[in-house]
Amino acid sequence: MRRTNAFTFFFAFLSLLALAAPTQAQESPIAGAWITTSWEGFEGEPQPGLLIFTETNYSMMFVPPGAVRQTFEGEEMTEAEMVEAVRTLVANSGRYTWEGNQFTTEGYVTLNPNYMAAWGENHYTYTFRVEGDTLHVTWPEDFGPTEGTPWVGTFRRVG
C-alpha cells in the first residue's frame, strides 16, 4: 500500500511540475516568406513585393500600391531616376513582435533614414489575418505617403 501511495504521489508531483514549467513560445503565425498578390482599392497586377518573417525578425521590400517602377536608360541612373526609384520602393528590416492579430515592427535598416536604428522609438503596428497560405495585412494609417488611408495588402506564402 505504501509503495502504491509513493508512486501515486511521485507521478502526481511530476504532473504538477510539468504543468508549472514554462511553456514553449508559440510559433509566429506570419513566419515565412510572402509575395504580393493584390492591394485593396488598386486595379491591375501589383508590382513585386516580398515580406519575410522569422520568429523575431522581418524584412519588407515592396512597391507601394499604385506605384510603378520604371527602368532607366544608360549605364548610370540620373539623379531624377534615383529619386523616382527611391520614391517607388518601401524597404525596411528589423525585429518584430506579435500578439493576437497584430504585429509591431521596429526598423533597424530602412530606406527612410528617419525610421532607422532607433530601437523602441521607431515602431509601426499592423493588423493581419492568415487564411491558409494567404496573409492579409493592414498598414497603419500614418505609414507611407497616403497618410490617413491605410494600405491593405494580400500576400501568398512562398517556399
C-alpha positions in Angstrom: 0.0 0.0 0.0 2.8 2.4 0.9 4.6 1.7 -2.3 1.4 2.4 -4.3 0.9 5.7 -2.5 4.5 6.7 -3.0 4.2 6.0 -6.8 0.9 7.9 -7.0 2.4 10.8 -5.1 5.6 10.8 -7.3 3.6 10.8 -10.6 1.2 13.5 -9.3 4.3 15.6 -8.3 5.8 15.1 -11.8 2.5 16.1 -13.4 2.4 19.3 -11.3 5.9 20.1 -12.3 5.1 19.7 -16.0 2.1 22.0 -15.7 4.1 24.6 -13.8 7.1 24.5 -16.2 7.2 27.5 -18.7 5.5 26.6 -21.9 7.4 26.9 -25.2 6.6 30.2 -27.1 4.0 29.9 -29.8 5.3 29.9 -33.3 4.6 33.2 -35.2 1.6 32.7 -37.5 3.3 35.0 -40.1 6.7 33.3 -40.1 7.7 32.6 -43.7 8.1 34.4 -47.0 5.2 36.1 -48.6 4.8 37.8 -52.1 2.3 40.5 -53.0 -0.8 39.3 -54.8 -3.0 42.4 -54.5 -3.7 45.8 -52.9 -7.2 46.7 -51.9 -8.6 49.5 -54.0 -5.9 49.3 -56.7 -6.6 47.7 -60.1 -4.3 45.6 -62.2 -1.4 43.4 -61.3 0.5 44.6 -58.2 4.2 45.4 -58.5 6.6 43.0 -56.8 6.8 42.7 -53.1 8.4 40.4 -50.6 7.8 40.1 -46.8 9.9 37.8 -44.8 9.3 37.0 -41.2 11.4 34.7 -38.9 10.3 34.2 -35.3 11.7 37.5 -34.3 13.0 39.4 -37.3 11.4 40.7 -40.5 12.3 42.3 -43.9 9.9 44.2 -46.2 10.6 45.2 -49.7 7.7 46.1 -52.0 6.5 48.6 -54.5 3.7 50.7 -52.8 0.2 50.3 -54.0 -0.5 52.3 -57.1 3.2 52.9 -57.8 5.0 51.6 -60.9 8.8 51.2 -61.0 10.3 52.4 -64.3 13.5 51.0 -65.8 16.2 53.6 -66.7 18.3 54.1 -69.8 22.1 54.1 -70.0 24.9 52.9 -67.7 24.1 55.1 -64.7 20.9 56.5 -63.2 20.4 60.2 -63.3 19.5 62.0 -60.0 15.9 62.2 -61.1 15.8 58.5 -61.9 17.3 57.8 -58.4 14.7 59.9 -56.7 11.9 58.1 -58.6 13.4 54.7 -57.8 13.5 55.5 -54.1 10.0 57.0 -54.2 8.6 53.7 -55.6 10.1 51.3 -53.0 9.4 50.5 -49.4 12.4 48.8 -47.8 13.0 48.1 -44.1 14.2 45.3 -41.9 14.5 44.8 -38.2 12.7 43.0 -35.4 9.1 42.4 -34.7 6.7 41.1 -32.1 3.2 39.8 -32.5 0.2 39.4 -30.3 -3.3 38.3 -31.4 -4.0 39.7 -34.8 -1.3 42.5 -34.7 2.4 42.7 -35.3 4.7 45.6 -34.4 7.9 46.2 -36.3 11.0 48.2 -35.3 13.1 49.1 -38.2 16.9 48.7 -38.0 17.9 49.2 -41.6 15.4 51.3 -43.6 15.2 53.2 -46.8 13.9 56.1 -44.7 16.8 57.3 -42.5 14.3 58.9 -40.0 13.0 55.4 -39.2 16.3 53.7 -38.8 18.1 52.1 -35.8 16.3 53.9 -33.0 15.1 50.8 -31.2 11.9 51.3 -29.3 11.0 54.7 -30.9 10.5 53.7 -34.5 7.7 51.2 -34.5 4.6 50.5 -36.5 1.7 48.3 -35.6 -0.1 46.3 -38.4 -3.2 44.2 -38.3 -3.1 40.9 -40.0 -5.2 37.8 -40.8 -3.8 34.5 -42.1 -6.1 32.1 -44.1 -4.1 29.1 -45.1 -1.3 30.3 -47.4 -2.7 33.8 -47.7 -1.7 36.8 -45.5 -3.8 39.9 -45.3 -2.1 43.0 -43.8 -3.4 46.4 -43.0 -0.7 49.0 -42.7 -1.1 51.8 -40.0 -2.8 55.0 -41.2 0.4 57.0 -40.6 2.6 54.8 -42.8 3.6 56.0 -46.2 2.6 58.9 -48.4 -1.1 58.2 -48.2 -1.5 59.2 -44.5 -5.0 58.7 -43.3 -5.7 55.9 -45.8 -4.2 52.6 -44.7 -2.8 50.2 -47.3 -4.4 46.8 -47.3 -2.4 44.1 -49.0 -2.8 40.4 -49.7 0.2 38.1 -49.9 0.8 34.5 -50.8 3.2 32.2 -48.9 6.1 31.0 -51.0 8.6 28.2 -50.3 
